[in-house]
Amino acid sequence: MIDMSVIDGFSIQVSQMLLVLLLSPLLTGLVRKVKARLLRRRGPPLLQPYRDLIRLARKEAVVAESASWLFRIVPYIVFAATWVGAALVPTFATGLLFSWSADLIVIIALLGSARFFLALAGMDVGTSFGGIGSSREAMIATLAEPALIMIVFTIALIAGSTQLSTVANVMLAGVGLRVSLGMALVALVIVALAENARMPVDNPATHLELTMVHEAMVLEYSGRHLALLELSSAIKLLLYCSLIACVFVPWGLAPAGAPLHVHLIGAVLYLAKLGVAGCLLAVFESMVAKMRVFRVPDFLGAALMLGFLGTLLLFVSRSL
C-alpha cells in the first residue's frame, strides 16, 4: 500500500519545482516594469518575458560552423543545474521530499558547474566577444565563490548545519539580532548582484562591448538554445531571492506535515517576498551607475571581507 505522506511530499516537491520555473520570468518582468516606471517610462508588460521565451523557442537554432558538440549541449546543462538548484531552496515549505539534498554547498556546486560550462561555451566558437565574456565571468567567479563559502560558514556556525530546511527552522526559532548575520546578508546581496550580472557589476539592458559579461557568452546562441539560457538566467535571479528569503526572512514557511492551507499561506507569503525583492532590486538599479570592470574585484572583495568578519566574530563570541 502506498504511503499517503510520500505522495503528499512528492506533490509538494513537484509543486515547488514548477513554481520556481513559472515565476522566474515574472520576477524578471517585474524588475523591468518597476525600473521603467521609476524612469517615467511605460515599460514592457509584466508577461513580456514569457512572450520572448515562447518566440525564441519557436525559432530555429542557428549554430556556427566552428561550434563543437559542447556548444549544443551547454544550454541544457546550464538549465538543468540552475533549475535543480532553485528547486532545492525551500520557498513556501521546509522538510520537503528532497530536503536532505538541499544543502548550501550542493547549491554552490550546481551554480559553479553551470558557470563553468557556460564559460566553456563562450570560448568554444572562438569569437572575441565570447572570450571576453568568459574571462570576465571567470574573474567574477574567483571572487564570488570564496565570498559565498564564507557566508555559508557564518550561517553554519549559527544554525549548526548547512541544510537549508534546518537553517530555516533555526532562524524561525529565533536567533536574535546578530552582527554576523547582518554582514552575511550584505555579502550575499553583493554576490547575488555580481552572479546575476546586475547593476553595478553589469547592465542587463545593454549589449555594449565594454559592459557585457553574461551577454557576451550567449551572443552566438539563438532559437531554443537562447530561450533555455534566458530562462536559466531568470531562474538564477529567483534562486538568490529565494535563498535570501529562506535564510534571513523565513517567516511563513510551512513545516513538514503541515495541512494544505498552511502551505497555501506560505506560497502567498513567498509571492509577497518575491515582489518586495523585485521592487527593491529595481529601485537599487535605478539609483546606482555601472562601475568599471576593474572596480568589480573591490566590490566583491568587500563581500569576501564581510563574510570573513562574520565568521571571525562567531569564533570570537557566539553571541555576535
Residue pairs with C-beta under 8 A, 6 or more apart in sequence:
5 257
6 97
9 96
9 97
10 97
12 93
12 96
12 97
12 263
13 87
13 96
13 97
13 98
16 87
16 90
16 91
16 92
16 93
16 96
17 83
17 87
19 91
19 92
19 267
19 270
20 83
20 86
20 87
20 89
20 91
20 235
20 238
20 239
20 242
21 83
21 231
21 235
23 238
23 271
23 274
24 86
24 231
24 234
24 235
24 237
24 238
25 49
25 50
25 53
25 231
25 234
26 46
26 47
26 49
26 50
27 234
27 237
27 238
27 241
27 274
27 277
27 278
28 49
28 234
28 237
29 44
29 45
29 46
29 47
29 48
29 49
29 50
30 46
30 274
30 275
30 278
30 279
30 282
31 237
31 278
31 281
31 282
31 285
32 43
32 44
32 48
32 49
32 282
33 43
33 44
33 45
33 46
33 282
34 278
34 279
34 282
34 283
35 43
35 282
35 285
35 286
36 42
36 43
36 44
37 43
38 282
38 283
38 286
39 286
49 230
49 234
52 230
53 227
53 230
53 231
56 222
56 223
56 224
56 226
56 227
56 230
57 223
57 224
57 227
59 222
59 223
59 224
60 222
60 223
61 221
61 222
61 223
61 224
61 225
61 226
62 222
62 223
63 71
63 72
64 71
64 125
64 220
66 125
66 126
67 124
67 125
67 220
68 124
70 117
70 120
70 121
70 124
71 121
71 124
71 125
71 220
72 225
74 117
74 118
74 120
74 121
74 124
75 121
75 221
75 224
75 225
75 226
75 228
75 229
75 232
76 228
77 113
77 114
77 117
78 114
78 117
78 118
78 228
78 229
78 232
79 228
79 229
79 231
79 232
79 235
81 110
81 111
81 113
81 114
81 117
82 110
82 111
82 114
82 232
82 235
82 236
82 239
83 232
83 235
84 110
85 106
85 107
85 110
85 111
85 114
85 239
86 235
86 236
86 238
86 239
86 242
87 98
88 98
88 101
88 102
88 103
88 106
88 107
88 164
89 102
89 107
89 164
89 239
89 242
89 243
89 246
90 96
90 99
90 102
90 164
90 165
90 168
90 242
90 246
90 253
91 242
91 245
91 246
91 266
91 267
91 270
92 252
92 253
92 254
92 263
92 266
92 267
92 269
92 270
93 253
93 254
93 255
93 256
93 258
93 263
93 266
94 164
94 165
94 168
94 169
94 253
94 254
94 255
94 256
95 165
95 255
95 256
95 257
96 102
96 165
96 256
99 163
99 164
99 165
100 163
102 163
102 164
102 165
103 162
103 163
103 164
104 152
104 155
104 156
104 162
104 163
104 164
104 167
105 152
105 162
107 164
107 239
107 243
108 145
108 148
108 149
108 152
111 195
111 236
111 239
112 141
112 145
114 232
114 236
115 137
115 141
118 137
118 217
118 218
118 229
119 134
119 137
119 138
119 217
120 134
121 130
121 217
122 130
122 131
122 133
122 134
122 137
122 216
122 217
122 218
123 130
123 131
123 134
124 130
125 220
127 219
127 220
129 209
129 212
129 216
129 219
130 216
130 217
130 219
130 220
132 209
132 212
132 216
133 212
133 213
133 214
133 215
133 216
133 217
133 219
134 216
134 217
136 213
136 216
136 293
137 213
137 214
137 217
139 296
139 297
140 194
140 195
140 201
140 213
140 296
140 300
143 194
143 296
143 297
143 300
143 301
143 303
143 304
144 191
144 194
144 195
144 300
144 303
146 304
147 187
147 190
147 191
147 300
147 303
147 304
147 306
147 307
148 188
148 191
148 307
149 307
150 187
150 304
150 307
150 308
150 310
150 311
151 184
151 187
151 188
151 191
151 307
151 310
152 162
153 307
153 311
154 180
154 181
154 183
154 184
154 307
154 310
154 311
154 314
155 162
155 167
155 184
155 247
156 162
157 180
157 311
157 314
157 315
158 170
158 175
158 178
158 180
158 181
158 314
159 166
159 167
159 170
159 171
160 166
160 170
161 167
161 170
164 243
164 246
164 247
165 256
167 246
167 247
168 246
168 247
168 250
168 253
169 255
171 247
171 248
171 250
172 250
172 251
172 253
175 181
178 319
178 320
179 310
179 313
179 320
180 309
180 310
180 311
180 313
180 314
180 320
181 248
181 310
183 306
183 307
183 309
183 310
183 313
184 306
184 307
184 310
185 244
185 248
186 303
186 306
187 302
187 303
187 304
187 306
187 307
187 310
188 240
188 243
188 244
188 247
188 303
189 244
190 299
190 300
190 302
190 303
190 306
191 240
191 300
191 303
192 198
192 240
192 241
192 244
193 199
193 200
193 201
194 201
194 296
194 299
194 300
194 303
195 236
195 240
196 233
196 236
196 237
196 240
197 204
197 213
197 214
197 215
197 233
198 204
198 237
198 281
198 285
199 284
199 285
199 288
199 289
199 290
200 288
200 289
200 290
200 291
200 299
201 213
201 290
201 291
201 296
201 299
202 211
202 212
202 213
202 214
202 290
203 211
203 290
204 214
204 215
206 212
207 215
207 219
209 216
210 293
211 290
212 219
214 233
218 226
218 229
218 230
221 229
238 274
241 273
241 274
241 277
241 278
242 270
242 274
244 277
245 270
245 273
245 274
245 277
246 253
249 273
251 269
252 265
252 266
252 268
252 269
252 270
253 266
254 262
254 263
254 265
254 266
255 262
291 299
313 320
314 320
